[in-house]
Amino acid sequence: MTDTALTRLAATIAARKSADPDSSWTAKLLAKGPEKCAEKFGEEAVEAIIEAVKGDRARLTSEAADVIYHLLVMCAARDVTLAEIEAELAARDGQSGLAEKAARG
């Protein structure tokens, strides 16, 4: 996997799973469980939606970064890795979005 900001973020989140919750926001969030991680992801997604509707590119960029971070935390809480997400995306590569949705039923 290429070393990108996203892969480094995913690695940091994975490392924080075993960290002391008092030493890390990520560890604290993970310690609260998958449900809390999902709730926080949802809150951040709504904030991104609001900024998208308002049309503020800078705020949307910031909120999108928050969404990606919280998505990775939520997935880590359920032991889903960035590599698994990337493999799923690769499997869909070149497939029409309409065909992919139809295949899911």
N, C-alpha and C positions, 0 to 999 in steps of 0.2 A: 504494500500500500504506500502511495506517495505521501511524503511528509508535508502536510498542509496545515493551515490553522485548524481546520475541521478535524483532521486525524489527531492533532496534538490535543485539542479540546476533548475528544472522545477518550484519549489515553489518560488525561488528567482526571476526568470523571470516573473512569474505571479505577484509578489509583485511590480516589477519595472514598470508594466503597468501604475500604477498611480503615479509613482515617477516623480520628477522634472527632465527633460532631462539634465539639467546642472549638476545634481548630480550623474548621472549613464550612463555608455556607453549603457547598455541595454535599459534604458528609452529613451535615445537619438535615438537609432536605431528604437525602436517601434514608437516613435513620427514621424518618417519619413514615416511611413506607410508600409503596407504589401508588396508593390512592391519593396521598397528599401530593406526590410528584405529578400525577395526572391532573389534579386540581390546579396546581401552579401552572402547568403547561396550558391548560384551558384559559386561565386568566391572561397569560401572556399572548395567546392567540387572539383573544378579544381585543387587547390593546393594539395589536398589529392591524387588525381589521379596522379599528377606529382611525388609525393613522392613514391607512390606505384610502379610506373614504374621504378623509380631510385633504388628502393630496400633499401632505408634508413629507417630501422625500427623505430628508435627514432623520425625522422622527420614525418614519417607516423603516428605514435602514437599521436604526437602533433597536426598534421593537422586533424586527425580523431576526436580528442576532439573538435577542432574548428568547424568541420562540425556538430557534435552533438549539440553543443551550438547553432549554427546559425539555425539548423533545428528546435530546440525548440522555438527559438525566432520567426522564420517565422510562425510556427504553432500558437504560442500565438497571433501573429498579426491578425490571422483569428479565434481566440478563439477556437482553437483545443488544447485540453489538453493532457498531457502525459498519463493520465488515459484512454482517448479515444484511443490513439495510442496503448497502452498496451491491451485494450479490442479487438481491431482489430487483433493484433498479436495472442492473445489467441484464437480467433475464427478460425484462420488459423492453430493453433497448431495441429500437427498430420496429416495435409493435405499435400499431395505431392505438391511441387512447380509447377510442370507441370499441375496438376489438378486445382490448384488455378488460374493459368494464363488462362487456358481454360475456367473456369467458368466466368472470367471477359469478355471474348469474344474477 
